[in-house]
Amino acid sequence: MRARIAAGLALLAVAAGLVAGASADQRAGEATERVLVGKSVQKRAITAVQLGDPAGTRIALVVGLIHGDEHAGLRIIEAVKRAAAQDSAALQETQLWVIDTVNPDGQRAHTRKNVHGVDLNRNFPYRWRDDVPHSNGYYPGPKPASEPETRAVMAFVRRIQPDLSIWYHQPWGAVLACRGRPPIAAEYAKLVGMRTSCRGKGLHGTAITWEMHSFPGSAAFVVEMPPGKISGGSADRQARVALTVAEGR
């Protein structure tokens, strides 16, 4: 099954007519495909870029931003792209898909929520709960997966079925690996020099809980960067570790 998915993904952008012109002799770490994941409420594009081995049987996903006022992950995604392009040995037998932002409207407005006032990271259908009003910063939407951004991400994740997903947030300054789970999140924290935390455990309607429920055996976790801007060195360090765990090393 995994081999069939990988082969299908190698043709994904071609079949959809969405390839951004990769050269035939592209190195393993460089971008090979750009795919339209979907569009936001205000019709801004949500795109994914594939790095690494297009036929790789290990599949990973890294998302820079879901809350529009948490920008640190954007710098990390750019560092991931640079690191992959500079290292021809990176991502052997691994497809790595990176998404800058799944909330381009919120990013443009510098707001946590999308333009409907929905916290996209409470809008996923697994353990969704309508427990706070629209005025609350964590408003989960009128129903599960009510938002086009959420539905676009869900469709893309179902298509690629990642073994591993990393979602960047701010401002808690910890890898959310409660009691060492999932183990790869704890390993990420160790490699990058961050603490782990149980904060956020039990939240409803989040992207990572939906992913792990939908694909048993996969791992998905959150890296919470500290508040404010991050340095280039910090972004590069996060990127190197993201590539390491993406490969399963």
C-alpha positions as CSV (number, residue, x, y, z in Angstrom):
1,M,0.0,0.0,0.0
2,R,2.7,2.5,0.9
3,A,4.6,1.8,-2.3
4,R,1.4,2.4,-4.3
5,I,0.8,5.7,-2.5
6,A,4.4,6.8,-3.1
7,A,4.1,6.0,-6.8
8,G,0.8,7.8,-7.0
9,L,2.3,10.9,-5.3
10,A,5.1,10.9,-7.8
11,L,2.4,11.5,-10.4
12,L,0.2,13.6,-8.2
13,A,1.0,17.1,-9.5
14,V,1.3,15.9,-13.1
15,A,-2.2,14.4,-13.0
16,A,-3.6,17.5,-11.4
17,G,-1.7,19.8,-13.9
18,L,-0.1,21.6,-11.0
19,V,3.6,20.8,-11.4
20,A,6.0,23.8,-11.1
21,G,8.5,22.6,-13.7
22,A,11.1,20.4,-11.9
23,S,14.2,19.5,-14.0
24,A,14.9,15.9,-14.8
25,D,18.3,15.9,-13.1
26,Q,17.1,17.6,-9.9
27,R,19.0,16.5,-6.8
28,A,17.2,14.5,-4.1
29,G,16.9,17.3,-1.7
30,E,15.5,20.0,-4.0
31,A,11.9,20.9,-4.6
32,T,10.4,18.6,-7.2
33,E,6.7,19.5,-7.2
34,R,4.3,22.3,-6.1
35,V,0.7,21.3,-5.6
36,L,-2.4,23.4,-4.9
37,V,-3.8,22.0,-1.7
38,G,-6.8,24.3,-1.7
39,K,-8.0,27.8,-1.2
40,S,-8.8,29.9,1.8
41,V,-12.1,31.7,2.5
42,Q,-10.8,34.7,0.6
43,K,-9.5,32.5,-2.2
44,R,-5.8,32.7,-1.4
45,A,-3.9,29.6,-2.5
46,I,-2.7,27.0,0.0
47,T,0.2,25.2,-1.6
48,A,2.5,22.3,-0.8
49,V,6.0,21.8,-2.1
50,Q,7.6,18.4,-2.3
51,L,11.2,17.9,-1.4
52,G,13.4,14.8,-1.4
53,D,12.8,11.6,-3.3
54,P,9.6,11.7,-5.3
55,A,9.4,7.9,-5.2
56,G,10.3,7.6,-1.5
57,T,8.2,5.3,0.5
58,R,8.6,7.3,3.7
59,I,6.3,10.3,3.6
60,A,6.5,13.4,5.9
61,L,4.7,16.6,6.2
62,V,5.8,19.9,7.8
63,V,3.5,22.8,8.3
64,G,4.8,26.3,9.2
65,L,1.6,28.2,10.2
66,I,-2.0,27.4,11.1
67,H,-2.5,30.4,13.4
68,G,-2.1,33.6,11.5
69,D,-0.2,35.5,14.2
70,E,2.4,32.7,14.8
71,H,5.0,33.4,12.2
72,A,8.1,31.6,13.5
73,G,7.2,28.4,11.5
74,L,7.4,30.4,8.2
75,R,11.1,31.1,8.7
76,I,11.7,27.4,9.6
77,I,10.0,26.2,6.4
78,E,12.3,28.5,4.4
79,A,15.2,27.0,6.3
80,V,14.0,23.5,5.6
81,K,13.8,24.2,1.9
82,R,17.4,25.7,1.9
83,A,18.8,22.8,3.9
84,A,17.3,20.2,1.6
85,A,18.5,22.0,-1.5
86,Q,22.1,22.3,-0.1
87,D,22.4,18.7,0.9
88,S,22.3,16.3,-2.0
89,A,22.2,13.4,0.5
90,A,19.2,14.7,2.4
91,L,15.8,12.9,2.3
92,Q,17.0,9.7,0.7
93,E,13.9,7.5,0.1
94,T,11.8,10.2,1.8
95,Q,9.2,12.4,0.3
96,L,8.9,15.6,2.4
97,W,5.9,17.8,1.8
98,V,6.1,21.3,3.2
99,I,3.3,23.9,3.5
100,D,4.1,27.4,4.4
101,T,0.7,28.3,5.7
102,V,-2.7,26.7,5.9
103,N,-4.2,30.1,7.0
104,P,-3.1,32.7,4.5
105,D,-6.0,35.0,5.3
106,G,-5.2,35.0,9.0
107,Q,-1.5,35.4,8.2
108,R,-2.3,38.5,6.1
109,A,-4.5,40.0,8.8
110,H,-2.1,39.0,11.6
111,T,-4.9,37.2,13.4
112,R,-5.0,33.8,15.0
113,K,-8.2,32.7,13.4
114,N,-9.4,32.7,9.8
115,V,-11.6,35.4,8.4
116,H,-14.7,33.5,9.6
117,G,-13.3,33.9,13.1
118,V,-12.6,30.2,13.4
119,D,-9.6,28.7,15.1
120,L,-8.6,26.2,12.4
121,N,-6.7,24.1,15.0
122,R,-10.0,23.4,16.8
123,N,-12.0,22.8,13.6
124,F,-10.9,19.3,12.7
125,P,-13.6,16.6,13.2
126,Y,-11.9,14.3,15.6
127,R,-13.2,15.1,19.1
128,W,-14.6,18.4,17.9
129,R,-16.5,20.2,20.5
130,D,-18.7,23.4,20.3
131,D,-17.8,24.7,23.8
132,V,-16.8,28.3,23.4
133,P,-18.5,31.3,21.7
134,H,-17.5,33.0,18.5
135,S,-15.8,35.8,20.4
136,N,-13.4,33.3,22.0
137,G,-9.9,33.0,20.4
138,Y,-10.4,29.2,20.3
139,Y,-13.8,29.2,18.6
140,P,-14.0,25.8,16.8
141,G,-16.5,26.8,14.1
142,P,-20.2,26.1,13.7
143,K,-19.6,22.4,12.9
144,P,-16.6,20.1,12.4
145,A,-14.5,20.9,9.3
146,S,-16.7,23.9,8.5
147,E,-13.8,25.8,7.0
148,P,-12.4,25.5,3.5
149,E,-8.8,25.6,4.9
150,T,-9.6,22.6,7.2
151,R,-11.2,20.6,4.4
152,A,-8.3,21.3,2.0
153,V,-5.7,20.1,4.6
154,M,-7.8,17.0,5.4
155,A,-8.0,16.1,1.7
156,F,-4.3,16.6,1.1
157,V,-3.3,14.6,4.2
158,R,-5.6,11.7,3.1
159,R,-4.0,11.8,-0.3
160,I,-0.4,11.6,0.9
161,Q,-0.9,9.7,4.2
162,P,2.2,10.9,6.0
163,D,4.1,8.7,8.3
164,L,5.2,11.8,10.2
165,S,3.8,15.4,10.5
166,I,5.3,18.4,12.3
167,W,3.2,21.5,12.9
168,Y,4.9,24.7,14.1
169,H,3.2,27.0,16.6
170,Q,4.0,29.7,19.1
171,P,4.5,30.8,21.9
172,W,4.9,28.0,24.5
173,G,8.5,27.2,23.8
174,A,8.3,23.4,24.0
175,V,7.8,20.3,22.0
176,L,4.5,18.9,22.9
177,A,5.6,15.3,23.7
178,C,3.7,14.4,26.8
179,R,5.6,11.8,28.8
180,G,7.7,11.1,25.8
181,R,4.9,10.4,23.4
182,P,5.1,10.2,20.5
183,P,8.7,9.0,20.8
184,I,9.8,10.8,17.7
185,A,8.6,14.1,19.2
186,A,10.7,13.5,22.3
187,E,13.7,12.7,20.0
188,Y,13.1,15.9,18.1
189,A,13.2,17.9,21.4
190,K,16.4,16.2,22.5
191,L,18.1,16.9,19.1
192,V,17.1,20.5,19.0
193,G,17.6,21.2,22.7
194,M,14.1,22.1,23.7
195,R,12.0,20.9,26.6
196,T,9.0,18.7,26.3
197,S,5.6,19.6,27.7
198,C,2.1,18.0,28.3
199,R,0.5,21.4,27.7
200,G,-2.3,21.2,25.2
201,K,-3.0,17.5,25.9
202,G,-6.7,16.8,25.6
203,L,-7.5,19.7,23.2
204,H,-10.4,19.1,20.9
205,G,-10.5,19.3,17.1
206,T,-6.8,19.7,16.5
207,A,-4.9,18.8,13.3
208,I,-2.5,16.3,15.0
209,T,-5.1,14.4,16.9
210,W,-7.2,14.1,13.7
211,E,-4.2,12.8,11.8
212,M,-3.2,10.2,14.3
213,H,-6.8,9.0,14.6
214,S,-7.2,8.8,10.9
215,F,-3.9,7.0,10.2
216,P,-3.1,4.6,13.1
217,G,0.7,4.1,13.4
218,S,1.5,7.6,12.1
219,A,3.1,10.3,14.3
220,A,2.1,13.9,14.4
221,F,3.3,16.5,16.9
222,V,3.5,20.2,17.6
223,V,6.7,22.3,18.1
224,E,5.8,25.4,20.0
225,M,8.5,28.1,19.4
226,P,9.0,30.9,21.9
227,P,7.2,34.2,21.3
228,G,8.4,36.8,18.9
229,K,10.8,36.6,16.0
230,I,13.3,33.7,15.8
231,S,16.9,34.0,14.7
232,G,18.3,32.6,11.5
233,G,20.4,30.2,13.6
234,S,17.4,28.9,15.5
235,A,15.5,28.4,12.3
236,D,18.4,26.5,10.7
237,R,18.7,24.3,13.8
238,Q,15.0,23.4,13.7
239,A,15.2,22.7,10.0
240,R,18.2,20.3,10.4
241,V,16.3,18.4,13.0
242,A,13.1,18.4,11.0
243,L,15.0,16.8,8.1
244,T,16.6,14.2,10.4
245,V,13.3,13.0,11.9
246,A,11.6,13.2,8.5
247,E,14.0,10.6,7.3
248,G,13.3,8.5,10.4
249,R,17.0,8.7,11.5
